[in-house]
Each structure stands twice: as C-alpha cells, then as structure tokens.
Amino acid sequence: MKDRLQNKGLVFALATLCCLLWGSAYPAVKIGYELFDINTTGAQVLFAGYRFTVAGMLTWVITSVYYKKIVVPRGDEWGRMISLGLVQTTLQYIFFYIGLANTTGVKAAIINATATFFTILFAHLILKNEKMTRAKIFGCLLGMAGVIIIQLKSGKIDSSFSLMGDGFLFLVCIASALGAVMTRIFTQKSDSMILTAYQLMIGGVVLIVVGLMMGGTITQITIPGLLLLGYLSALSAAAFTIWAMLLKHNPVGIVAIYGFMIPVFGVMLSGIFLGEQFLNLRILIALACVSVGIWLVNREAER
C-alpha cells in the first residue's frame, strides 16, 4: 500500500479527485442554503455539523467493513482525534460556512487557495524536513497577488469585501493548513482512515452543538436537499480519507502540489452551477496567479 501511494501517477489521480470534490463543495453548499432555506448564521453552522457528522459516520462504516471489525481508537489516540477534529473540521468549517454565505463561490475558491501557502509556512516551522526557499517565497507572493487581484475593481479594492465573508475565508485557510500539518504528524502514529472517521464525527458533533447554541434551526426538508446533503457528506468522507492517506506516505509539499486545482474546479463549477461570472479578465488573471504560485511553491518542495 505504501509503495502504491507514493507512485506519482496514483498520487496525481487521487489528489485530482480530492480537488475536484472539494471544488464542487463551493456551489453545492450555496445551493444547499437555498434548498434548506438557510439564512441565519446558526443554521449555516448547524448545516455544516450535519454534513460532517454524517461524513464521519460514513467513513467509520467503510473503515469497519474494510478491517472487518468495529474500529475504536486506542486510549492514547483520542487526544489526537479530538484536537484534529476541532481544528480541521469545527474551526475550519465554522469560518467556511459563514464566509461562503457572505461572498461569491468564485471569490471563495480563489481566496481559499492560499491555504497551500499557509501549509508550506506551517510545515517549515513545525516539520524538520520542510524547508522554506526563495522559490517558495516567490510562489507565495505570486499567489497572494492573485488573491489581491480578485478583490480589485477599477483599480480599487472591491467594495464587496467583508470581514464576515472574505475575512473569514482567510481564517479557513489557516485552520486548513494547520490541519494538514497535524494530519501528517498524527497519521504516523494512527491509522489514517480511523483518524479521519473520528475527527470528522467529533468536529461535526461540535458544529451541531455550536449551531444549536446560536439558535440555528433547519425546518425546510426536501428530497433534493437531503440528496445534496448526502453528496456533501460523501465527498467529505472520500476526500479527507484519501488526502490523509496521501499525507501519511508523502511529504506535505508533494501532496500540496495539486492544491492549485481546487480553485480551478471551484471557480469553474461555481460559474456553471451558480451562474457566477468567471470568464472576465480580472478573474482569470487572479486564478492564473494563484495557480502558478502554488505550482512554483510545490515544485520546489518536490525537488
């Protein structure tokens, strides 16, 4: 298994699949808000909680079937799973769901691409074998330039910028990057599938509690809405499990090289399913800067 997961062709295929799934979440979540008539912050967080709790349960069932037994963490693993669940699921998606509700799917996809830069920085600070170089710094600056360009309109910062929208999405990037480094560390001592299942369930349950405490309720239940929730849960279960397995057997930089595809898929799918404008010059230049910046950073990491 280890040798196969280090094969460049398989890493490319699996990482691309993860990026496609995560990219599709941008329009899917916004469509979910409409199907469930979600228009309050508490309901948004509650919706996220349902999604990730179900995702964790799906991962747990698949893992139990795979190992032909009911999988339960060892006593020393609970601390790792709780801390990862709180960072990678609870914190990240509180900010994600609130932020996405206050900006467009196109802008969200591009801003969240900066998670790769934070991942490189945290890996450099925390992991001994991940070094920062000039090429990485240049790639980070180029990518950040793309994020700034997406906010520009007629030479000025887009007036649609908001702390609750775009600002929260930057916090998503920090939580995501920290979660990636934690996953790399924790999967050296814990099974990646079991770790993913429990961190999703733990983080999801906390999201439900927080959403309820914020007064969130979801009263409009429809078949299309439930199907969409099922899709969001399944994509999370698949993407987080595969990504954790790749991080377990490869350096953080080698896996993160494919992160540039998340904003590409996110922008394209938001344009297709939400009818958002994504073919104007400003959007394309910003997307190109982010994508090339991430490619440069991770090419250096692979070297």
Residue pairs with C-beta under 8 A, 6 or more apart in sequence:
2 249
4 10
5 11
5 14
5 245
5 246
5 248
5 249
5 250
6 249
6 250
11 246
11 250
11 254
11 255
11 258
12 258
14 242
14 245
14 246
15 242
15 243
15 246
15 255
15 257
15 258
15 261
16 258
16 261
17 238
17 239
17 242
18 238
18 239
18 242
18 243
18 246
18 258
19 258
19 259
19 261
19 262
19 264
19 265
20 261
20 265
21 235
21 238
21 239
22 235
22 239
22 262
22 265
22 266
23 109
23 261
23 262
23 263
23 264
23 265
23 266
23 268
23 269
24 235
24 265
24 266
24 269
25 232
25 235
25 236
25 266
26 100
26 105
26 108
26 109
26 266
26 269
26 270
27 105
27 269
27 270
27 272
27 273
27 274
28 228
28 231
28 232
28 235
28 273
29 97
29 100
29 232
30 100
30 101
30 105
30 270
30 274
31 228
31 273
31 274
32 38
32 47
32 225
32 228
32 229
32 232
33 39
33 44
33 47
33 101
35 220
35 222
35 224
35 225
35 228
36 43
36 47
36 218
36 220
36 221
36 222
36 225
37 219
37 220
38 44
38 47
38 218
40 214
40 215
40 216
41 98
41 101
41 214
41 216
42 211
42 212
42 213
42 214
42 215
42 216
42 217
43 211
43 216
43 217
43 218
44 97
44 98
44 101
44 211
44 216
45 94
45 97
45 98
45 207
45 210
45 211
45 214
45 216
46 207
46 208
46 211
46 212
46 214
46 216
46 217
46 218
47 97
47 211
47 216
47 218
47 229
48 93
48 94
48 96
48 97
48 204
48 207
48 211
49 204
49 205
49 206
49 207
49 208
49 209
49 210
49 211
50 204
50 208
50 218
50 229
51 204
51 229
51 232
51 233
51 236
52 89
52 93
52 200
52 201
52 203
52 204
52 207
52 233
52 236
53 200
53 201
53 204
53 205
53 207
53 208
54 204
54 229
54 230
54 233
55 200
55 204
55 232
55 233
55 234
55 236
55 237
55 240
56 196
56 197
56 198
56 199
56 200
56 201
56 202
56 203
56 204
56 237
57 197
57 201
58 233
58 234
58 237
59 193
59 196
59 197
59 200
59 237
59 240
59 241
60 71
60 197
60 198
60 201
62 193
62 237
62 241
63 71
63 191
63 193
63 194
63 197
64 70
64 71
66 193
71 191
71 193
71 194
71 197
73 81
73 190
73 194
73 198
77 189
77 190
77 194
77 195
80 186
80 189
80 190
80 195
81 190
81 195
81 198
81 199
81 202
82 199
82 202
83 182
84 179
84 182
84 183
84 186
84 195
84 199
84 203
85 198
85 199
85 200
85 201
85 202
85 203
85 204
85 206
86 202
86 203
86 206
87 175
87 178
87 179
87 182
88 175
88 176
88 178
88 179
88 180
88 182
88 183
88 199
88 203
88 240
89 199
89 200
89 202
89 203
89 204
89 206
89 207
90 203
90 206
90 207
90 210
91 171
91 175
92 172
92 175
92 176
92 179
93 172
93 203
93 207
94 207
94 210
95 168
95 169
95 171
95 172
95 175
96 112
96 168
96 169
96 172
98 164
98 168
99 108
99 164
99 165
99 166
99 167
99 168
99 169
99 171
99 172
100 108
100 165
100 169
101 165
102 162
102 164
102 165
102 166
102 168
103 111
103 160
103 162
103 165
103 166
103 169
104 270
104 274
104 276
105 266
105 267
105 269
105 270
105 274
105 276
106 150
106 266
106 267
106 270
106 271
106 276
106 277
106 278
106 283
107 150
107 151
107 166
107 169
108 169
108 266
108 270
109 262
109 263
109 265
109 266
109 267
109 270
110 146
110 147
110 150
110 263
110 266
110 267
110 283
110 286
110 287
110 290
111 147
111 150
111 166
111 169
111 170
111 173
112 169
112 172
112 173
112 176
112 262
112 263
112 266
113 143
113 146
113 147
113 259
113 260
113 262
113 263
113 290
113 291
113 294
114 143
114 144
114 147
114 170
114 173
114 290
115 172
115 173
115 174
115 176
115 177
115 180
115 259
116 143
116 177
116 256
116 259
116 260
116 294
116 297
116 298
117 139
117 140
117 143
117 144
117 173
117 177
117 293
117 294
117 297
118 173
118 174
118 176
118 177
118 178
119 176
119 177
119 180
119 181
119 252
119 256
119 259
120 130
120 132
120 136
120 140
120 252
120 253
120 256
120 297
120 298
120 301
121 132
121 140
121 177
122 177
122 178
122 180
122 181
123 130
123 180
123 181
123 184
123 252
123 253
124 130
124 131
124 132
126 181
126 185
127 181
127 184
127 185
127 252
129 251
130 251
130 252
130 253
130 301
133 300
135 296
135 297
135 299
135 300
136 296
136 297
136 300
136 301
138 296
139 292
139 293
139 294
139 295
139 296
139 297
139 298
139 300
140 293
140 297
141 293
142 289
142 292
142 293
142 296
143 289
143 290
143 292
143 293
143 294
143 297
144 293
145 289
145 293
146 285
146 286
146 287
146 288
146 289
146 290
146 291
146 293
147 286
147 290
149 282
149 285
149 286
149 289
150 158
150 282
150 283
150 286
151 157
151 158
151 161
151 166
152 158
152 282
153 159
153 282
161 167
180 247
180 252
180 256
181 252
183 192
183 195
183 243
183 244
183 247
183 248
184 247
184 248
184 252
186 195
187 195
187 244
187 245
187 247
187 248
188 248
192 241
192 244
192 245
192 247
192 248
193 241
193 244
193 245
195 244
196 237
196 240
196 241
196 244
197 241
200 236
200 237
200 240
243 255
246 255
247 255
251 301
252 301
253 297
253 298
253 300
253 301
253 302
254 298
254 301
254 302
256 294
256 297
256 298
256 301
257 294
257 295
257 298
257 299
257 301
257 302
258 298
259 294
259 298
260 290
260 291
260 292
260 294
260 295
260 298
263 287
263 290
263 291
264 287
264 291
267 278
267 283
267 287
268 278
270 276
270 278
271 277
271 278
271 279
277 283
